């Protein structure tokens, strides 16, 4: 089933609790939370204390996307903050530490996910398919919202989906993040993507529910 995950990066930061409540009421399946450290990407957003503060305002699934260097240092913090899914980037540390970070996420009771940038080969994610619950394919360069979708990045989603289906763990989800909106949702879903992250396309809309419903409807149409 296709799921829609609005990205809080595009929300009104002056009233985050209200935004979380409203996006939940609008029918979002998941709330995507972009954590940036100003080092791995050229932007700084928020950390575990903010996530913990907004956690009490909704029971929606919290999908925490760590765009930070050496994420192994902070896994416990984000588990404690109430994260349900935690994603670490394959490019953020060496293979040994990324694998250990993924193990820590699962040991903490959350779903473990690995992300790759648009310029990173699919093989960088493939090496972790024995442990992850999800692979996040970035369809923009990470760091800022409001960018246009890089369609060539979707080819990696298709490839990874084929690899997953041919293996023993066909339950691994594929998530795509960046530049997704109603007009391209069908193309994204057709590449085997299970979770569509949408930022400005939802939080920039006059009606969150209408925006979410339109993205979902177009995505599901690609599967018929």
C-alpha positions in Angstrom: 0.0 0.0 0.0 1.3 3.5 -0.9 1.9 5.8 2.0 2.4 9.5 2.0 4.9 11.1 4.4 4.8 14.9 4.5 8.1 16.4 5.5 8.1 18.8 8.5 11.0 20.6 6.8 8.4 22.6 4.9 6.1 23.3 7.8 5.7 26.5 9.8 8.4 26.2 12.5 6.8 28.9 14.6 3.9 26.5 15.4 5.3 23.0 15.0 2.9 21.4 17.5 -0.1 22.7 15.5 1.4 21.5 12.3 1.9 18.0 13.6 -1.7 17.9 14.9 -3.1 19.3 11.6 -1.1 17.0 9.3 -2.2 14.0 11.3 -5.8 15.0 11.1 -5.3 15.5 7.3 -4.6 11.8 6.8 -0.9 11.7 6.5 0.4 8.1 7.1 3.9 9.1 8.3 5.6 12.3 9.4 9.1 12.7 7.8 11.5 14.5 10.1 14.7 15.8 8.4 17.6 16.2 10.9 20.5 18.2 9.4 23.8 19.0 11.1 25.3 21.6 8.8 28.2 19.3 8.1 26.9 16.3 6.1 24.6 18.8 4.3 24.8 22.6 4.2 21.9 23.3 6.4 20.9 22.9 10.1 17.4 22.0 11.2 16.5 20.4 14.5 17.5 17.6 16.8 16.2 15.0 19.2 14.9 17.5 21.8 12.5 19.0 19.2 11.3 15.6 18.1 10.7 14.6 21.7 8.7 17.8 22.3 6.4 17.2 19.3 6.1 13.5 19.9 3.3 13.9 22.5 1.1 15.8 20.0 0.4 12.8 17.7 0.6 9.1 17.5 1.6 9.2 13.8 4.7 7.3 12.7 7.8 9.4 13.1 10.2 8.8 10.2 13.5 10.4 11.3 15.9 11.0 8.4 19.4 11.7 9.8 21.4 13.8 7.4 24.4 14.0 9.8 28.0 12.8 9.9 28.8 9.8 12.0 25.2 9.1 13.0 26.2 6.2 15.3 26.9 8.9 18.0 23.2 9.9 18.2 21.1 6.8 17.6 20.2 6.4 21.3 19.1 10.0 21.5 16.7 9.6 18.6 15.4 6.3 19.9 14.6 8.1 23.1 12.9 11.0 21.3 10.2 8.7 20.0 11.4 7.8 16.5 9.6 4.9 14.8 11.9 4.8 11.8 15.5 6.0 11.7 17.4 6.5 8.5 21.1 6.9 8.2 23.0 7.8 5.1 25.4 5.2 3.5 27.7 8.1 2.8 27.8 9.5 6.4 30.5 7.1 7.8 32.4 3.9 6.9 30.6 0.7 6.3 31.4 -0.8 9.7 29.9 2.2 11.6 26.8 2.5 9.4 26.1 -1.2 9.9 26.5 -0.8 13.7 24.2 2.3 13.6 21.5 0.2 11.8 22.0 -2.6 14.4 21.5 -0.1 17.2 18.3 1.2 15.6 16.8 -2.2 15.5 18.0 -3.0 19.1 16.2 0.1 20.2 13.0 -1.1 18.7 12.7 1.2 15.7 12.8 0.3 12.0 16.2 0.7 10.4 16.7 2.5 7.1 19.6 3.4 4.9 19.6 6.3 2.5 21.6 7.1 -0.6 22.1 10.4 -2.4 21.2 10.9 -6.1 24.8 10.5 -7.1 25.4 7.3 -5.1 25.3 3.9 -6.7 22.5 1.5 -5.6 25.2 -0.9 -4.5 25.8 1.3 -1.5 22.4 0.4 -0.2 22.4 -3.1 -1.4 25.1 -4.1 1.1 22.8 -3.4 4.0 19.7 -5.3 2.7 20.3 -8.1 5.2 19.5 -5.8 8.1 17.4 -2.8 6.9 13.6 -2.5 6.9 13.6 0.4 4.4 15.8 2.0 1.7 15.5 5.8 1.2 16.3 7.0 -2.3 17.0 10.7 -2.4 15.5 12.3 -5.5 17.1 15.6 -4.8 20.4 16.6 -3.3 19.8 16.5 0.4 19.9 19.7 2.4 17.1 22.0 1.3 13.4 21.7 0.5 11.6 22.9 -2.5 13.9 21.3 -5.1 12.8 19.7 -8.4 12.8 15.9 -8.6 15.8 14.3 -10.2 14.2 11.7 -12.4 17.4 9.7 -13.0 17.5 8.9 -9.3 14.3 6.9 -9.7 16.1 4.3 -11.7 17.9 3.3 -8.5 14.6 2.8 -6.8 13.5 0.4 -9.6 16.9 -1.5 -9.4 16.8 -1.8 -5.6 13.1 -3.0 -5.7 14.2 -5.7 -8.2 17.0 -6.8 -5.9 14.7 -6.9 -2.9 12.1 -9.0 -4.8 14.8 -11.4 -5.9 16.1 -11.9 -2.4 14.8 -13.5 0.8 13.5 -10.3 2.4 10.8 -9.0 0.0 9.3 -7.0 2.9 11.9 -4.2 2.7 10.2 -0.9 1.8 11.4 1.7 -0.7 11.0 5.4 0.2 11.6 8.4 -2.1 12.3 11.9 -0.9 12.6 15.1 -2.8 10.6 17.1 -5.4 7.6 14.8 -5.1 4.2 16.3 -5.8 0.8 15.3 -7.3 1.9 15.7 -10.9 4.8 13.2 -10.6 3.5 10.9 -7.9 2.4 8.3 -10.4 5.9 8.1 -12.0 7.5 7.7 -8.6 5.1 5.0 -7.5 5.6 3.2 -10.8 9.3 2.8 -9.9 8.4 0.6 -7.0 8.3 3.3 -4.3 6.2 2.4 -1.3 6.5 5.7 0.7 6.4 9.1 -1.0 7.9 12.0 1.0 6.4 15.3 0.1 7.3 18.6 1.7 6.2 21.9 0.0 3.6 20.0 -2.0 1.7 19.4 1.2 2.7 22.1 3.7 2.7 24.7 1.0 -0.9 23.8 0.0 -4.0 25.7 1.3 -5.6 22.4 2.3 -3.3 19.6 3.6 -5.9 16.9 3.3 -6.7 17.8 -0.4 -3.0 17.8 -1.2 -2.3 14.4 0.5 -5.3 12.8 -1.1 -4.3 14.0 -4.6 -0.8 12.7 -4.2 -2.0 9.4 -2.9 -4.7 9.1 -5.6 -2.2 9.7 -8.4 0.4 7.4 -6.9 -2.1 4.5 -6.5 -3.2 5.0 -10.1 0.2 3.9 -11.3 -0.3 0.5 -9.6 -3.6 -0.3 -11.4 
